[in-house]
Amino acid sequence: MSLANSIILRVILWTSIIIVSAFIPERTAYRGYPTLLNASPQGNADFEYQEMKILSQALIDQGVSNSQIPADKRVEIEGYCRRISNQRAGSISPENIPSELAGTSWQLAFSSQSLVSDSLPPGTNIKLVFKTENRLDYILEFTKTFGLKQLAADSCYTVDTNGVIEYTYENISCDVFGLTNINVGAFGLLKGRASSIQASFFDGVLLIQRSNDMAGEFFNVYARI
């Protein structure tokens, strides 16, 4: 590798540190929102569920980012998420979630969280690859970023009795300039950092997170891919 390419690579890697520190989420405290175990369904929310399945797949297939969704449509989708979370019971119990997740991949289709919807670079995909019943890769995939193609955080995870998926970052690697799976030692500052997904609905097709941050309540919708 030439000196110029080496310098560019270092700049990109250090830029990656900033991106990961900002966008790989930290654990959010449980705020009493309905989770898989303590939700009290008052109906089926069949319409909202079917709409959410169709919308999620369309958003992923067409590469539509959250910032491209009109504000009124985002409010409508958030309403779907809220009604599904409040009214529809997931078909998978918390103790069976690890076995259902093992060997599956998921992509964030919609988020009402301002950090995700407004701040991620254009063309960024967030993916969860559950390799086993206790290990996953949290992936940031960049489709429009020069040089940097992907950041992957190899993590261990557990699922508690409320269906809260908690994962801890252990190793972070990147794909850059055609080089794959480069271990990025500078990310050691993130090792041991924990995050969680408070699943308010899960049926093996959709995984809806309902949580809270400094800006208030938000929903993340992951669709199986």
C-alpha positions as CSV (number, residue, x, y, z in Angstrom):
1,M,0.0,0.0,0.0
2,S,1.4,3.4,-1.0
3,L,2.0,6.1,1.6
4,A,-0.9,8.2,0.2
5,N,-3.3,5.3,0.4
6,S,-2.1,4.5,3.9
7,I,-2.8,8.1,5.1
8,I,-6.2,8.0,3.5
9,L,-7.0,4.7,5.2
10,R,-6.0,6.1,8.6
11,V,-8.2,9.1,8.1
12,I,-11.1,6.9,7.1
13,L,-10.6,4.6,10.1
14,W,-10.5,7.5,12.5
15,T,-13.6,9.0,10.9
16,S,-15.1,5.6,11.5
17,I,-14.4,5.9,15.2
18,I,-16.5,9.1,15.3
19,I,-19.3,7.5,13.4
20,V,-19.4,4.4,15.6
21,S,-19.2,6.4,18.8
22,A,-22.1,8.5,17.6
23,F,-24.4,5.9,16.1
24,I,-23.9,2.5,17.7
25,P,-26.5,2.9,20.4
26,E,-26.0,2.7,24.1
27,R,-28.3,0.8,26.4
28,T,-31.5,2.7,27.2
29,A,-33.2,2.2,30.5
30,Y,-36.6,0.4,30.6
31,R,-39.3,3.0,31.1
32,G,-42.3,0.8,31.6
33,Y,-43.4,0.6,27.9
34,P,-45.1,-2.7,27.0
35,T,-42.7,-5.5,26.2
36,L,-43.4,-9.0,24.9
37,L,-44.3,-10.3,28.4
38,N,-46.2,-7.4,30.0
39,A,-48.2,-6.1,27.0
40,S,-51.9,-6.2,27.3
41,P,-53.4,-6.7,23.9
42,Q,-56.8,-5.1,23.4
43,G,-57.3,-6.2,19.8
44,N,-55.4,-7.6,16.8
45,A,-54.2,-4.5,15.0
46,D,-54.5,-6.6,11.9
47,F,-54.6,-3.6,9.5
48,E,-51.6,-1.9,11.1
49,Y,-49.6,-5.2,11.1
50,Q,-50.2,-5.9,7.5
51,E,-49.4,-2.3,6.5
52,M,-46.2,-2.4,8.5
53,K,-45.0,-5.7,6.9
54,I,-45.6,-4.2,3.4
55,L,-44.1,-0.8,4.2
56,S,-41.0,-2.4,5.9
57,Q,-40.2,-4.5,2.9
58,A,-40.8,-1.7,0.4
59,L,-38.6,0.7,2.4
60,I,-35.8,-1.8,2.4
61,D,-36.2,-2.9,-1.2
62,Q,-36.3,0.7,-2.5
63,G,-33.5,1.9,-0.3
64,V,-35.6,4.6,1.3
65,S,-33.9,6.3,4.3
66,N,-35.9,7.7,7.2
67,S,-35.0,11.3,6.2
68,Q,-36.7,10.7,2.8
69,I,-40.1,9.8,4.4
70,P,-42.5,12.7,4.6
71,A,-43.2,13.9,8.1
72,D,-46.9,13.1,8.0
73,K,-46.1,9.6,6.8
74,R,-43.6,9.1,9.6
75,V,-46.2,10.0,12.1
76,E,-48.6,7.6,10.5
77,I,-46.1,4.8,10.6
78,E,-45.3,5.6,14.2
79,G,-49.0,5.2,15.0
80,Y,-49.0,1.8,13.4
81,C,-46.1,0.8,15.6
82,R,-47.8,2.1,18.7
83,R,-51.0,0.2,18.0
84,I,-49.2,-3.0,17.2
85,S,-47.2,-2.7,20.4
86,N,-50.3,-2.0,22.5
87,Q,-52.8,-4.3,20.8
88,R,-51.1,-7.2,19.1
89,A,-49.5,-10.1,20.9
90,G,-46.3,-11.5,19.4
91,S,-46.4,-15.2,18.6
92,I,-43.0,-16.0,20.2
93,S,-42.4,-16.1,23.9
94,P,-39.3,-14.5,25.4
95,E,-37.6,-17.8,26.3
96,N,-37.8,-18.9,22.7
97,I,-36.5,-15.7,21.1
98,P,-32.8,-16.8,21.0
99,S,-33.6,-20.0,19.1
100,E,-35.8,-18.1,16.7
101,L,-33.2,-15.4,16.1
102,A,-30.2,-17.8,15.6
103,G,-29.2,-17.9,11.9
104,T,-31.4,-14.9,10.9
105,S,-30.6,-11.4,9.6
106,W,-32.6,-8.2,10.2
107,Q,-32.5,-4.7,8.8
108,L,-33.8,-1.5,10.3
109,A,-36.6,-0.5,8.0
110,F,-38.0,2.5,10.0
111,S,-37.0,4.6,13.0
112,S,-38.7,7.5,14.7
113,Q,-35.5,8.1,16.7
114,S,-34.1,11.5,15.7
115,L,-30.5,10.3,16.0
116,V,-31.1,7.6,13.4
117,S,-33.6,9.3,11.1
118,D,-31.8,12.7,10.9
119,S,-28.1,12.1,11.5
120,L,-26.9,8.9,9.8
121,P,-25.0,9.5,6.5
122,P,-27.1,8.9,3.4
123,G,-27.2,5.3,2.2
124,T,-26.5,3.8,5.7
125,N,-28.2,0.5,6.5
126,I,-28.3,-0.9,10.0
127,K,-28.4,-4.7,10.2
128,L,-28.5,-7.3,12.9
129,V,-27.0,-10.7,12.0
130,F,-27.8,-13.3,14.8
131,K,-25.1,-15.9,14.3
132,T,-26.1,-18.2,17.2
133,E,-28.4,-18.1,20.2
134,N,-25.9,-15.8,22.0
135,R,-23.8,-14.0,19.4
136,L,-24.7,-11.3,16.9
137,D,-23.1,-8.8,14.5
138,Y,-24.3,-5.2,14.7
139,I,-23.5,-3.9,11.3
140,L,-23.4,-0.4,9.8
141,E,-23.4,-0.7,6.0
142,F,-22.4,2.3,4.0
143,T,-23.6,2.4,0.4
144,K,-22.6,6.0,-0.5
145,T,-19.5,6.6,1.7
146,F,-16.2,6.9,0.0
147,G,-13.8,4.0,0.9
148,L,-15.6,2.8,4.0
149,K,-18.2,0.1,3.2
150,Q,-19.0,-1.6,6.5
151,L,-18.5,-1.6,10.2
152,A,-19.3,-4.7,12.2
153,A,-19.5,-5.1,15.9
154,D,-19.2,-8.7,17.0
155,S,-21.2,-9.0,20.2
156,C,-22.6,-11.4,22.7
157,Y,-26.3,-11.1,23.7
158,T,-28.9,-12.3,26.1
159,V,-32.7,-12.1,26.2
160,D,-34.4,-11.4,29.5
161,T,-37.9,-12.5,30.6
162,N,-39.5,-9.3,29.3
163,G,-38.0,-9.9,25.8
164,V,-35.4,-7.2,26.1
165,I,-32.4,-8.1,23.9
166,E,-29.2,-6.8,25.5
167,Y,-25.9,-7.1,23.6
168,T,-22.3,-6.2,24.5
169,Y,-19.7,-5.1,21.9
170,E,-16.6,-7.2,21.9
171,N,-14.7,-6.8,18.6
172,I,-15.2,-4.2,15.8
173,S,-13.9,-4.7,12.3
174,C,-14.4,-2.8,9.0
175,D,-14.4,-3.2,5.2
176,V,-12.5,-0.3,3.6
177,F,-11.0,0.2,0.1
178,G,-11.7,-3.4,-0.8
179,L,-10.0,-4.8,2.3
180,T,-12.4,-6.8,4.4
181,N,-12.7,-7.7,8.1
182,I,-9.9,-5.4,9.3
183,N,-9.7,-5.4,13.0
184,V,-9.8,-1.8,14.3
185,G,-7.9,-1.7,17.5
186,A,-8.8,2.0,18.1
187,F,-12.3,0.9,18.8
188,G,-11.2,-0.7,22.1
189,L,-12.9,2.2,23.8
190,L,-16.2,0.6,22.8
191,K,-15.4,-2.9,24.1
192,G,-17.8,-3.9,26.8
193,R,-20.3,-1.2,25.9
194,A,-23.8,-2.5,26.2
195,S,-26.9,-1.7,24.3
196,S,-30.4,-3.1,24.2
197,I,-33.5,-3.6,22.1
198,Q,-36.8,-3.4,24.1
199,A,-38.9,-5.6,21.9
200,S,-42.6,-4.6,22.2
201,F,-43.5,-7.0,19.4
202,F,-41.8,-9.9,17.8
203,D,-43.2,-12.7,15.6
204,G,-40.2,-13.8,13.5
205,V,-41.1,-11.4,10.7
206,L,-41.1,-8.0,12.4
207,L,-39.2,-6.9,15.5
208,I,-40.5,-3.6,16.9
209,Q,-38.5,-1.8,19.5
210,R,-40.3,0.8,21.8
211,S,-37.9,2.8,23.9
212,N,-37.0,6.2,25.2
213,D,-34.0,8.5,24.8
214,M,-33.3,12.2,25.6
215,A,-35.8,13.3,22.9
216,G,-38.6,11.0,24.2
217,E,-40.4,7.9,23.0
218,F,-39.2,6.3,19.8
219,F,-39.9,3.2,17.7
220,N,-37.4,1.1,15.6
221,V,-38.8,-1.5,13.2
222,Y,-36.5,-4.3,12.1
223,A,-37.6,-6.6,9.3
224,R,-36.2,-10.0,8.6
225,I,-34.2,-10.2,5.4
